[in-house]
């Protein structure tokens, strides 16, 4: 019998980045401390997204991608290019007229199938 081996992905092994490998408890503490620190920042900002906006947008891979936003029934709410997020964390789309549309809920589709 042969045991299947997981593919070796160097990015998947913590030992590639740290020696010795940190203990699970230490990693959990670090993650929880980070979450708590972010929660306190969010709370101090009146539960607004503004303090995180710049960091979020620096990682936004879909900027300028054309998209369609629909509701749960499939009705189109907005179409346009992704431009970022606002201080409340709403998606910003630039529509065909050049206006910014703020989207707080909906299904985002990057490719729209044509009938």
DSSP file (Angstrom, degrees, kcal/mol; ACC not computed):
  #  RESIDUE AA STRUCTURE BP1 BP2  ACC     N-H-->O    O-->H-N    N-H-->O    O-->H-N    TCO  KAPPA ALPHA  PHI   PSI    X-CA   Y-CA   Z-CA
    1    1 A X              0   0    0      0, 0.0     2,-0.5     0, 0.0     0, 0.0   0.000 360.0 360.0 360.0 138.0    0.0    0.0    0.0
    2    2 A X        -     0   0    0      0, 0.0     2,-0.5     0, 0.0     0, 0.0  -0.918 360.0-139.8-110.1 132.5    1.2    3.5   -0.9
    3    3 A X        -     0   0    0     -2,-0.5     2,-0.2     1,-0.0     0, 0.0  -0.789  24.9-121.0 -90.7 127.0    0.3    6.5    1.2
    4    4 A X        -     0   0    0     -2,-0.5     2,-0.4     1,-0.0    -1,-0.0  -0.463  26.1-144.2 -67.9 134.4   -0.6    9.6   -0.8
    5    5 A X        -     0   0    0     -2,-0.2     2,-0.1     1,-0.0     3,-0.1  -0.808  14.9-117.3-100.4 140.0    1.7   12.5    0.0
    6    6 A X        -     0   0    0     -2,-0.4    -1,-0.0     1,-0.1     3,-0.0  -0.488  44.2 -95.2 -68.6 144.2    0.5   16.1    0.0
    7    7 A X        -     0   0    0     -2,-0.1     2,-0.9     1,-0.1    -1,-0.1  -0.331  40.6-111.8 -60.2 143.5    2.3   18.2   -2.6
    8    8 A X        +     0   0    0     -3,-0.1     2,-0.6     3,-0.0    -1,-0.1  -0.701  41.3 173.0 -83.8 109.2    5.2   20.1   -1.2
    9    9 A X    >   -     0   0    0     -2,-0.9     3,-2.7     1,-0.1     4,-0.3  -0.949  22.6-154.4-116.0 108.2    4.4   23.8   -1.2
   10   10 A X  G >  S+     0   0    0     -2,-0.6     3,-1.2     1,-0.3     6,-0.2   0.802  93.8  59.5 -55.0 -30.5    7.2   25.7    0.6
   11   11 A X  G 3  S+     0   0    0      1,-0.2    -1,-0.3    -3,-0.1     6,-0.0   0.637  97.1  63.0 -72.5 -11.9    4.7   28.5    1.5
   12   12 A X  G <  S+     0   0    0     -3,-2.7     2,-0.6     1,-0.1    -1,-0.2   0.527  88.7  78.4 -90.5  -5.6    2.6   26.0    3.3
   13   13 A X    X   -     0   0    0     -3,-1.2     3,-1.8    -4,-0.3     4,-0.3  -0.910  61.2-159.0-113.4 118.3    5.2   25.1    6.0
   14   14 A X  G >> S+     0   0    0     -2,-0.6     3,-2.0     1,-0.3     4,-1.6   0.804  90.5  71.2 -61.6 -29.2    5.8   27.5    8.9
   15   15 A X  G 34 S+     0   0    0      1,-0.3    -1,-0.3     2,-0.2    -3,-0.0   0.716  87.6  65.2 -62.4 -19.2    9.2   25.9    9.4
   16   16 A X  G <4 S+     0   0    0     -3,-1.8    -1,-0.3    -6,-0.2    -2,-0.2   0.740 112.6  32.3 -71.5 -22.4   10.3   27.6    6.1
   17   17 A X  T <4 S+     0   0    0     -3,-2.0     2,-0.4    -4,-0.3    -2,-0.2   0.622 123.7  33.9-110.1 -17.9    9.9   31.0    7.8
   18   18 A X     <  -     0   0    0     -4,-1.6     2,-0.4     4,-0.0    -1,-0.3  -0.997  68.0-136.2-146.7 134.8   10.7   30.4   11.4
   19   19 A X  S    S+     0   0    0     -2,-0.4     2,-0.2     1,-0.2    -4,-0.0  -0.975  94.0  28.3-136.5 123.7   13.2   28.1   13.3
   20   20 A X  S    S-     0   0    0     -2,-0.4     2,-0.2     2,-0.0    -1,-0.2   0.618 104.8-114.4 -72.3 164.4   12.2   26.7   15.7
   21   21 A X        -     0   0    0     -2,-0.2    -2,-0.1     1,-0.1    -6,-0.1  -0.474  35.6-112.0 -66.1 129.9    8.6   26.4   14.7
   22   22 A X        -     0   0    0     -2,-0.2     2,-0.1     1,-0.1    -1,-0.1  -0.248  34.1-102.4 -62.5 152.4    6.4   28.5   17.1
   23   23 A X     >  -     0   0    0      1,-0.1     4,-2.2    -3,-0.1     5,-0.2  -0.436  25.2-119.0 -73.7 150.7    4.1   26.6   19.4
   24   24 A X  H  > S+     0   0    0      1,-0.2     4,-2.7     2,-0.2     5,-0.2   0.881 113.8  55.5 -57.4 -41.3    0.4   26.5   18.5
   25   25 A X  H  > S+     0   0    0      1,-0.2     4,-2.4     2,-0.2    -1,-0.2   0.919 107.6  48.7 -60.2 -43.7   -0.5   28.3   21.7
   26   26 A X  H  > S+     0   0    0      2,-0.2     4,-2.4     1,-0.2    -1,-0.2   0.917 111.6  49.6 -62.4 -43.8    1.8   31.2   20.9
   27   27 A X  H  X S+     0   0    0     -4,-2.2     4,-2.4     1,-0.2    -2,-0.2   0.915 111.0  49.5 -61.5 -42.9    0.4   31.5   17.4
   28   28 A X  H  X S+     0   0    0     -4,-2.7     4,-2.7     1,-0.2     5,-0.2   0.911 110.5  50.5 -62.7 -42.9   -3.2   31.5   18.7
   29   29 A X  H  X S+     0   0    0     -4,-2.4     4,-2.6     1,-0.2    -1,-0.2   0.914 110.7  49.1 -61.0 -43.4   -2.3   34.2   21.3
   30   30 A X  H  X S+     0   0    0     -4,-2.4     4,-2.1     2,-0.2    -2,-0.2   0.916 112.5  47.6 -63.5 -43.4   -0.7   36.4   18.6
   31   31 A X  H  X S+     0   0    0     -4,-2.4     4,-2.4     2,-0.2    -2,-0.2   0.931 114.2  46.5 -63.7 -46.0   -3.7   36.0   16.3
   32   32 A X  H  X S+     0   0    0     -4,-2.7     4,-2.6     1,-0.2    -2,-0.2   0.890 111.1  51.8 -65.6 -39.4   -6.2   36.8   19.1
   33   33 A X  H  X S+     0   0    0     -4,-2.6     4,-2.4    -5,-0.2    -1,-0.2   0.893 110.7  49.0 -62.9 -39.3   -4.1   39.8   20.3
   34   34 A X  H  X S+     0   0    0     -4,-2.1     4,-2.3     2,-0.2    -2,-0.2   0.913 111.8  48.1 -65.9 -43.4   -4.1   41.1   16.7
   35   35 A X  H  X S+     0   0    0     -4,-2.4     4,-2.4     1,-0.2    -2,-0.2   0.919 112.6  49.2 -63.0 -43.2   -7.9   40.7   16.4
   36   36 A X  H  X S+     0   0    0     -4,-2.6     4,-2.4     2,-0.2    -2,-0.2   0.905 110.0  50.5 -64.0 -42.3   -8.4   42.4   19.7
   37   37 A X  H  X S+     0   0    0     -4,-2.4     4,-1.9     1,-0.2    -1,-0.2   0.916 112.3  47.4 -61.8 -43.3   -6.2   45.3   18.8
   38   38 A X  H  X S+     0   0    0     -4,-2.3     4,-2.5     1,-0.2    -2,-0.2   0.889 110.0  53.2 -65.5 -38.9   -8.1   45.8   15.5
   39   39 A X  H  X S+     0   0    0     -4,-2.4     4,-3.0     1,-0.2    -2,-0.2   0.915 107.8  50.6 -61.6 -42.8  -11.4   45.5   17.4
   40   40 A X  H  X S+     0   0    0     -4,-2.4     4,-2.6     2,-0.2    -1,-0.2   0.892 110.7  48.7 -63.9 -39.2  -10.3   48.3   19.7
   41   41 A X  H  X S+     0   0    0     -4,-1.9     4,-1.5     2,-0.2    -2,-0.2   0.938 113.5  47.3 -63.4 -46.4   -9.3   50.5   16.8
   42   42 A X  H  <>S+     0   0    0     -4,-2.5     5,-2.5     1,-0.2     6,-0.7   0.908 113.1  48.6 -60.9 -44.4  -12.7   49.8   15.1
   43   43 A X  H ><5S+     0   0    0     -4,-3.0     3,-1.8     1,-0.2    -2,-0.2   0.924 109.9  51.0 -62.6 -46.4  -14.6   50.5   18.4
   44   44 A X  H 3<5S+     0   0    0     -4,-2.6    -1,-0.2     1,-0.3    -2,-0.2   0.780 105.8  57.7 -63.4 -27.0  -12.7   53.8   19.0
   45   45 A X  T 3<5S-     0   0    0     -4,-1.5    -1,-0.3    -5,-0.2    -2,-0.2   0.246 126.4-100.1 -87.3  13.1  -13.6   54.9   15.4
   46   46 A X  T < 5S-     0   0    0     -3,-1.8    -3,-0.2     1,-0.2    -2,-0.2   0.831  72.2 -62.1  72.8  31.2  -17.3   54.5   16.1
   47   47 A X  S   <S+     0   0    0     -5,-2.5     2,-0.3     1,-0.2    -1,-0.2   0.837 100.7 141.0  61.3  35.9  -17.4   51.1   14.4
   48   48 A X        -     0   0    0     -6,-0.7     3,-0.4    -3,-0.2    -1,-0.2  -0.762  58.0-133.7-106.7 156.8  -16.4   52.6   11.1
   49   49 A X  S >> S+     0   0    0     38,-1.0     3,-2.4    -2,-0.3     4,-0.8   0.585  77.6 104.0 -81.7 -13.3  -14.1   51.1    8.6
   50   50 A X  H >> S+     0   0    0     37,-1.3     3,-0.9     1,-0.3     4,-0.5   0.784  73.3  55.4 -46.9 -44.6  -12.1   54.3    8.0
   51   51 A X  H 34 S+     0   0    0     -3,-0.4    -1,-0.3     1,-0.2     4,-0.3   0.739 114.9  41.1 -64.7 -18.4   -9.0   53.3   10.0
   52   52 A X  H <> S+     0   0    0     -3,-2.4     4,-2.6    35,-0.1    -1,-0.2   0.516  89.2  93.6-102.5  -8.1   -8.5   50.2    7.9
   53   53 A X  H <X S+     0   0    0     -3,-0.9     4,-3.1    -4,-0.8     5,-0.2   0.899  83.2  48.8 -57.6 -49.3   -9.4   51.6    4.5
   54   54 A X  H  X S+     0   0    0     -4,-0.5     4,-1.8     1,-0.2    -1,-0.2   0.927 114.5  45.1 -60.9 -46.5   -5.9   52.5    3.4
   55   55 A X  H  > S+     0   0    0     -4,-0.3     4,-0.7     2,-0.2    -1,-0.2   0.916 114.6  49.8 -62.8 -42.5   -4.4   49.1    4.2
   56   56 A X  H >< S+     0   0    0     -4,-2.6     3,-1.3     1,-0.2     4,-0.3   0.942 111.4  47.6 -61.1 -48.5   -7.4   47.3    2.7
   57   57 A X  H >< S+     0   0    0     -4,-3.1     3,-1.0     1,-0.3    -1,-0.2   0.796 102.2  63.4 -66.9 -27.2   -7.2   49.3   -0.6
   58   58 A X  H 3< S+     0   0    0     -4,-1.8    -1,-0.3     1,-0.2    -2,-0.2   0.731 110.5  40.6 -67.8 -18.8   -3.4   48.7   -0.8
   59   59 A X  T << S+     0   0    0     -3,-1.3     2,-0.9    -4,-0.7    -1,-0.2   0.327  81.7 126.7-106.5   4.6   -4.3   45.0   -1.1
   60   60 A X    X   +     0   0    0     -3,-1.0     3,-0.8    -4,-0.3    -3,-0.1  -0.513  32.0 179.0 -72.9 102.7   -7.3   45.4   -3.4
   61   61 A X  T 3  S+     0   0    0     -2,-0.9    -1,-0.2     1,-0.2    -4,-0.0   0.667  73.1  59.2 -78.3 -18.0   -6.5   43.1   -6.4
   62   62 A X  T >   +     0   0    0      2,-0.1     3,-2.1     3,-0.1    20,-0.4   0.249  68.4 140.8-100.8  13.6   -9.8   43.9   -8.2
   63   63 A X  T <  S+     0   0    0     -3,-0.8    20,-0.2     1,-0.3     3,-0.1  -0.324  76.6  11.1 -56.4 135.1   -9.4   47.6   -8.7
   64   64 A X  T 3  S+     0   0    0     18,-3.9     2,-0.4     1,-0.3    -1,-0.3   0.474  93.1 137.1  73.6   6.0  -10.6   48.8  -12.1
   65   65 A X    <   -     0   0    0     -3,-2.1    17,-2.2    17,-0.2    -1,-0.3  -0.689  58.1-119.6 -83.0 132.0  -12.2   45.4  -12.9
   66   66 A X  E     +A   81   0A   0     -2,-0.4     2,-0.3    15,-0.2    15,-0.2  -0.496  44.4 169.2 -70.2 138.0  -15.6   45.6  -14.5
   67   67 A X  E     -A   80   0A   0     13,-2.9    13,-2.3    -2,-0.2     2,-0.4  -0.954  32.0-138.5-148.4 163.2  -18.3   44.0  -12.4
   68   68 A X  E     -AB  79 109A   0     41,-2.3    41,-3.0    -2,-0.3     2,-0.5  -0.988  14.6-155.4-124.4 135.6  -22.0   43.6  -11.9
   69   69 A X  E     +AB  78 108A   0      9,-3.0     8,-3.5    -2,-0.4     9,-1.6  -0.964  18.7 178.2-114.8 126.3  -23.7   43.7   -8.5
   70   70 A X  E     -AB  76 107A   0     37,-2.3    37,-3.3    -2,-0.5     6,-0.2  -0.824  23.9-123.7-123.0 160.0  -27.1   41.8   -8.2
   71   71 A X    >   -     0   0    0      4,-2.2     3,-1.7    -2,-0.3    -1,-0.0  -0.314  47.6 -84.5 -90.4-175.9  -29.6   41.2   -5.4
   72   72 A X  T 3  S+     0   0    0      1,-0.3    -1,-0.0     2,-0.1    34,-0.0   0.698 129.4  54.4 -66.9 -19.0  -30.7   37.7   -4.3
   73   73 A X  T 3  S-     0   0    0      2,-0.1    -1,-0.3     0, 0.0     3,-0.1   0.504 120.4-106.8 -89.6  -5.2  -33.4   37.7   -7.0
   74   74 A X    <   +     0   0    0     -3,-1.7     2,-0.2     1,-0.3    -2,-0.1   0.456  69.6 147.1  93.9   1.0  -30.8   38.4   -9.7
   75   75 A X        -     0   0    0      1,-0.1    -4,-2.2    -5,-0.0     2,-0.4  -0.538  54.1-115.4 -70.9 134.0  -31.9   42.0  -10.3
   76   76 A X  E     +A   70   0A   0     -2,-0.2    -6,-0.3    -6,-0.2     3,-0.1  -0.580  33.3 178.6 -73.7 124.2  -28.9   44.1  -11.3
   77   77 A X  E     -     0   0A   0     -8,-3.5     2,-0.3    -2,-0.4    -7,-0.2   0.786  66.2 -13.4 -91.8 -35.8  -28.2   46.8   -8.7
   78   78 A X  E     -A   69   0A   0     -9,-1.6    -9,-3.0     2,-0.0    -1,-0.4  -0.981  52.3-157.9-164.3 153.9  -25.2   48.4  -10.3
   79   79 A X  E     +A   68   0A   0     -2,-0.3    17,-0.3   -11,-0.2     2,-0.3  -0.994  41.8  88.9-135.7 142.4  -22.6   47.8  -13.0
   80   80 A X  E    S-A   67   0A   0    -13,-2.3   -13,-2.9    -2,-0.4     2,-0.4  -0.976  70.2 -49.4 162.2-171.5  -19.2   49.4  -13.3
   81   81 A X  E     -AC  66  94A   0     13,-2.0    13,-2.6    -2,-0.3     2,-0.3  -0.760  53.9-112.9 -95.4 136.9  -15.5   49.3  -12.5
   82   82 A X  E     + C   0  93A   0    -17,-2.2   -18,-3.9    -2,-0.4    11,-0.2  -0.514  37.3 171.8 -68.3 127.8  -14.4   48.7   -9.0
   83   83 A X  E     -     0   0A   0      9,-3.2     2,-0.3     1,-0.4    10,-0.2   0.515  50.6 -89.3-114.9 -11.7  -12.7   51.8   -7.6
   84   84 A X  E     - C   0  92A   0      8,-1.0     8,-3.1   -22,-0.1    -1,-0.4  -0.988  49.7 -61.8 143.1-151.3  -12.2   50.9   -4.0
   85   85 A X  E     - C   0  91A   0     -2,-0.3     6,-0.2     6,-0.3     2,-0.1  -0.932  38.7-127.6-133.9 157.7  -14.2   51.1   -0.7
   86   86 A X    >   -     0   0    0      4,-1.9     3,-2.1    -2,-0.3     6,-0.0  -0.341  43.7 -83.7 -96.9-175.4  -15.4   54.1    1.3
   87   87 A X  T 3  S+     0   0    0      1,-0.3   -37,-1.3     2,-0.1   -38,-1.0   0.633 130.2  51.9 -66.5 -13.0  -14.9   54.9    5.0
   88   88 A X  T 3  S-     0   0    0    -39,-0.2    -1,-0.3   -40,-0.2     0, 0.0   0.366 120.9-106.3-101.1   3.3  -17.8   52.6    5.9
   89   89 A X    <   +     0   0    0     -3,-2.1     2,-0.2     1,-0.3    -2,-0.1   0.556  69.2 148.5  86.0   8.6  -16.4   49.7    3.9
   90   90 A X        -     0   0    0      1,-0.1    -4,-1.9    12,-0.0    -1,-0.3  -0.551  53.7-108.2 -77.8 141.8  -18.9   49.9    1.1
   91   91 A X  E     -CD  85 103A   0     12,-2.1    12,-2.9    -2,-0.2     2,-0.6  -0.465  29.4-144.1 -66.8 135.2  -17.8   48.9   -2.4
   92   92 A X  E     -CD  84 102A   0     -8,-3.1    -9,-3.2    10,-0.2    -8,-1.0  -0.919  19.5-178.4-106.0 121.7  -17.3   51.8   -4.7
   93   93 A X  E     -CD  82 101A   0      8,-2.5     8,-3.4    -2,-0.6     2,-0.7  -0.944  21.8-141.6-115.8 139.5  -18.2   51.3   -8.4
   94   94 A X  E     -CD  81 100A   0    -13,-2.6   -13,-2.0    -2,-0.4     6,-0.2  -0.902  26.3-152.1 -97.6 117.2  -17.8   53.8  -11.1
   95   95 A X    >   -     0   0    0      4,-2.6     3,-2.0    -2,-0.7   -15,-0.2  -0.161  34.3 -86.4 -83.0-179.2  -20.8   53.5  -13.5
   96   96 A X  T 3  S+     0   0    0    -17,-0.3    -1,-0.1     1,-0.3   -16,-0.1   0.751 127.6  55.1 -61.1 -26.3  -20.9   54.3  -17.2
   97   97 A X  T 3  S-     0   0    0      2,-0.1    -1,-0.3     1,-0.0     3,-0.1   0.509 119.3-108.4 -85.5  -4.1  -21.8   58.0  -16.5
   98   98 A X  S <  S+     0   0    0     -3,-2.0     2,-0.2     1,-0.3    -2,-0.1   0.453  74.6 136.5  91.4   1.5  -18.7   58.3  -14.3
   99   99 A X        -     0   0    0      1,-0.0    -4,-2.6    -5,-0.0     2,-0.5  -0.553  56.4-121.4 -81.6 146.8  -20.6   58.5  -11.0
  100  100 A X  E     -D   94   0A   0     -6,-0.2     2,-0.5    -2,-0.2    -6,-0.2  -0.786  25.3-160.8 -88.2 127.3  -19.4   56.6   -7.9
  101  101 A X  E     -D   93   0A   0     -8,-3.4    -8,-2.5    -2,-0.5     2,-0.5  -0.930   8.9-143.1-109.2 129.6  -22.0   54.1   -6.7
  102  102 A X  E     -D   92   0A   0     -2,-0.5     2,-0.5   -10,-0.2   -10,-0.2  -0.832  15.3-165.3 -96.7 124.8  -21.7   52.9   -3.1
  103  103 A X  E     +D   91   0A   0    -12,-2.9   -12,-2.1    -2,-0.5     3,-0.1  -0.937  19.4 168.6-114.4 121.3  -22.7   49.2   -2.6
  104  104 A X  S    S+     0   0    0     -2,-0.5     2,-0.3     1,-0.3    -1,-0.1   0.616  70.9  14.1-105.5 -15.5  -23.3   47.9    0.8
  105  105 A X  S    S+     0   0    0    -14,-0.1    -1,-0.3     2,-0.0     2,-0.2  -0.990  79.2  87.8-155.4 151.8  -24.9   44.5   -0.1
  106  106 A X        -     0   0    0     -2,-0.3     2,-0.6    -3,-0.1   -35,-0.2  -0.745  69.3 -71.4 144.4 169.8  -25.2   42.3   -3.1
  107  107 A X  E     -B   70   0A   0    -37,-3.3   -37,-2.3    -2,-0.2     2,-0.5  -0.859  43.1-147.1 -97.3 122.6  -23.6   39.5   -5.2
  108  108 A X  E     -B   69   0A   0     -2,-0.6     2,-0.5   -39,-0.2   -39,-0.2  -0.791  14.5-172.8 -94.6 125.7  -20.6   40.7   -7.1
  109  109 A X  E     -B   68   0A   0    -41,-3.0   -41,-2.3    -2,-0.5     3,-0.1  -0.976  13.8-165.4-119.4 126.8  -20.0   39.0  -10.4
  110  110 A X  S    S+     0   0    0     -2,-0.5     2,-0.4   -43,-0.2    -1,-0.1   0.778  81.3  35.2 -83.1 -26.3  -16.8   39.7  -12.3
  111  111 A X  S    S-     0   0    0    -43,-0.1     2,-0.6   -44,-0.0    -1,-0.2  -0.995  73.6-150.8-128.4 130.5  -18.0   38.3  -15.6
  112  112 A X        -     0   0    0     -2,-0.4     2,-0.3    -3,-0.1   -45,-0.0  -0.881  17.4-131.6-103.1 126.7  -21.5   38.5  -16.8
  113  113 A X        -     0   0    0     -2,-0.6     2,-0.4     1,-0.0    -2,-0.0  -0.550  20.7-135.3 -75.0 136.7  -22.7   35.8  -19.1
  114  114 A X              0   0    0     -2,-0.3    -1,-0.0     1,-0.1     0, 0.0  -0.756 360.0 360.0 -96.4 139.5  -24.4   37.0  -22.2
  115  115 A X              0   0    0     -2,-0.4    -1,-0.1     0, 0.0    -2,-0.0   0.462 360.0 360.0 -77.6 360.0  -27.7   35.4  -23.3
